[in-house]
Amino acid sequence: MKTFRLFSMAALALAMAACSNEDSALENAAPAQQQGTMHFTATIAAPSGDATTRTVYTEDGTTINVKWKVGDEIALVHNGVVDVAEVKTVDDVTGKATIEATITGSPSDNDDVYLAYPADAVFSATPYKTFHFTPNPDIFDKVINYQDGTLEYIQNNLDLRTGDGKLAVSGDKVTLKESVSIPSLICIWKLTLQDESSNPLSATQLTFKNETYTLAKATSAAKNVYYLCVVPGYIPAPAGTYSFEATVGSDTYTFSKTDLNLTAGKYYQSTVKMAKALAYPAV
């Protein structure tokens, strides 16, 4: 009998809290402030799970543990400009990270700010559909066409998360008014492929579809465990008929499921029992 088991972890939430670090002295003198720029410093909490681009993933049972890495970048979109904040330090005990940026665009106290991670997920500061900025289409192209079925690829290339808050401005110093979450827009799926007799299927390609739309595709050396990144917010019909297609040698195996709901920020684990597709003779 076909089985489809999902085990989800709690959605990741990233909290951002303000701090007031002063500029470092250089040769006993503060660097000259460029006209129209301001210094931004804030502290972000340790990730509580899920997946984050260019950070460190550790799979632990039904969860994926995540921690920040020095050099991670977060886009700050405000006042029609995009600035980039960089993780400067990470506390080994609490997992909190300090981020810094040069703020442009002459911000004022209480201005809206939108945060996106990774920073290169932002193409421009122009609003686009549900986003307060124009997202980089390369990320969605990679989700649909270029995955390799590994958690490492998702970690390094595919995560997208956004949040919003208010700037707190005092003189030439800028931080955040209050804590801000940056929830993930992706979910991650660990799929173990089997035939209807529960034998492992070693597939060289796995495609995930909703009706006729390809939502994610991964190509790999033959294996029976695939990790897939999916962006639930871009699924045309969140509840509908979903299907998997696996390429096993010269054969195609399929599995379908109706009324399956995926949620951003979740980690799913499923065993998918697939049936061999019938081969139709050429006409």
LUMDO-111162 format. One record per residue (C-alpha): residue in one letter; x, y, z. Coordinates in steps of 0.1 Angstrom, whole numbers, padded with zeros to 4 digits, always signed. Layout:
residues N
AXYZ...
END
This chain:
residues 283
M+0000+0000+0000K+0013+0035-0008T+0025+0054+0022F+0033+0091+0026R+0046+0101+0060L+0054+0136+0070F+0072+0146+0102S+0075+0184+0105M+0096+0205+0128A+0086+0239+0141A+0090+0268+0116L+0122+0288+0121A+0119+0322+0135L+0148+0346+0136A+0146+0374+0162M+0164+0406+0158A+0171+0429+0189A+0187+0463+0189C+0221+0470+0205S+0243+0501+0206N+0278+0492+0197E+0300+0522+0191D+0323+0525+0160S+0358+0511+0166A+0387+0536+0167L+0413+0535+0140E+0447+0549+0150N+0431+0567+0179A+0406+0586+0157A+0371+0578+0145P+0369+0574+0107A+0352+0602+0089Q+0315+0597+0083Q+0306+0598+0046Q+0279+0622+0037G+0245+0605+0034T+0257+0573+0052M+0251+0560+0087H+0264+0531+0108F+0240+0502+0115T+0246+0477+0143A+0222+0451+0157T+0222+0416+0173I+0203+0387+0158A+0193+0356+0178A+0205+0321+0171P+0184+0303+0145S+0161+0278+0161G+0160+0253+0132D+0152+0249+0095A+0177+0260+0070T+0196+0292+0062T+0219+0299+0032R+0256+0300+0039T+0251+0290+0075V+0260+0256+0090Y+0234+0228+0087T+0234+0198+0111E+0207+0172+0106D+0195+0158+0140G+0167+0132+0136T+0136+0151+0125T+0151+0186+0128I+0178+0205+0111N+0199+0226+0135V+0213+0258+0121K+0239+0283+0133W+0252+0316+0120K+0286+0320+0103V+0308+0351+0102G+0304+0366+0068D+0266+0358+0064E+0249+0387+0047I+0214+0402+0052A+0198+0428+0029L+0182+0458+0045V+0157+0474+0021H+0145+0508+0031N+0138+0543+0016G+0142+0529-0019V+0177+0516-0014V+0193+0482-0005D+0221+0481+0021V+0239+0449+0031A+0245+0439+0068E+0272+0414+0075V+0275+0390+0104K+0307+0401+0123T+0307+0379+0154V+0289+0348+0166D+0286+0340+0203D+0296+0303+0207V+0273+0299+0238T+0241+0317+0228G+0245+0315+0191K+0236+0352+0188A+0253+0372+0160T+0263+0409+0157I+0256+0424+0123E+0269+0457+0109A+0262+0478+0078T+0266+0512+0063I+0232+0527+0059T+0225+0550+0029G+0194+0568+0018S+0191+0593+0047P+0168+0572+0069S+0147+0587+0097D+0136+0573+0130N+0107+0548+0126D+0112+0542+0089D+0101+0508+0076V+0129+0483+0069Y+0126+0450+0051L+0151+0423+0057A+0160+0395+0033Y+0184+0366+0038P+0206+0359+0019A+0214+0395+0007D+0218+0384-0029A+0181+0373-0029V+0173+0410-0034F+0174+0421-0070S+0163+0457-0064A+0143+0478-0039T+0113+0480-0061P+0082+0462-0047Y+0071+0431-0066K+0039+0413-0059T+0039+0399-0024F+0074+0412-0017H+0085+0446-0006F+0114+0443-0030T+0122+0425-0063P+0136+0391-0055N+0164+0376-0075P+0148+0351-0100D+0180+0330-0100I+0170+0315-0066F+0137+0302-0080D+0154+0290-0111K+0178+0269-0090V+0149+0255-0070I+0131+0243-0102N+0160+0233-0123Y+0194+0229-0106Q+0191+0210-0073D+0213+0180-0068G+0194+0163-0040T+0217+0172-0012L+0212+0192+0020E+0245+0209+0013Y+0233+0224-0020I+0202+0238-0003Q+0223+0252+0025N+0246+0270+0000N+0222+0281-0027L+0185+0281-0021D+0173+0295+0012L+0151+0326+0011R+0136+0344+0041T+0121+0378+0047G+0110+0400+0076D+0101+0436+0083G+0106+0461+0111K+0113+0497+0120L+0146+0516+0121A+0158+0534+0152V+0179+0564+0143S+0200+0584+0167G+0225+0608+0152D+0247+0588+0128K+0238+0555+0145V+0210+0531+0133T+0196+0499+0148L+0162+0482+0150K+0133+0494+0171E+0123+0460+0184S+0128+0423+0177V+0122+0412+0141S+0116+0377+0128I+0129+0366+0094P+0108+0335+0087S+0119+0311+0060L+0100+0310+0027I+0112+0275+0019C+0106+0240+0032I+0130+0211+0030W+0120+0176+0021K+0140+0144+0028L+0126+0117+0005T+0134+0080+0006L+0123+0063-0027Q+0110+0028-0028D+0091+0007-0053E+0057-0008-0044S+0075-0038-0029S+0095-0016-0005N+0127-0021-0025P+0150+0010-0027L+0148+0029-0060S+0181+0044-0072A+0170+0074-0092T+0192+0098-0112Q+0165+0125-0113L+0135+0134-0091T+0108+0159-0101F+0081+0173-0078K+0050+0187-0095N+0016+0202-0086E-0007+0194-0115T+0014+0204-0145Y+0037+0228-0127T+0072+0217-0118L+0079+0229-0083A+0114+0214-0077K+0137+0191-0096A+0170+0175-0086T+0195+0155-0107S+0222+0133-0092A+0242+0102-0094A+0219+0072-0088K+0206+0072-0052N+0174+0065-0032V+0175+0095-0007Y+0169+0130-0020Y+0167+0163-0003L+0144+0188-0021C+0139+0225-0014V+0103+0237-0022V+0089+0272-0020P+0053+0267-0008G+0043+0304-0015Y+0049+0299-0052I+0029+0267-0056P-0001+0276-0079A-0026+0256-0058P-0014+0250-0022A-0038+0221-0019G-0041+0200-0050T-0028+0169-0067Y+0010+0165-0062S+0032+0140-0080F+0067+0127-0080E+0085+0114-0110A+0118+0094-0105T+0141+0084-0133V+0155+0049-0126G+0176+0037-0155S+0154+0039-0186D+0122+0036-0165T+0100+0063-0148Y+0084+0057-0115T+0056+0079-0102F+0037+0087-0070S+0007+0110-0065K-0010+0125-0035T-0041+0148-0034D-0047+0176-0010L-0012+0178+0003N-0004+0211+0021L+0032+0223+0025T+0042+0250+0049A+0072+0273+0047G+0098+0268+0074K+0091+0231+0078Y+0114+0200+0075Y+0096+0170+0062Q+0107+0134+0060S+0088+0110+0038T+0090+0075+0024V+0075+0075-0011K+0064+0042-0026M+0064+0046-0063A+0048+0027-0092K+0065+0020-0125A+0049+0040-0152L+0035+0021-0181A+0055+0023-0213Y+0034+0031-0243P+0045+0018-0277A+0054+0043-0303V+0027+0050-0328
END
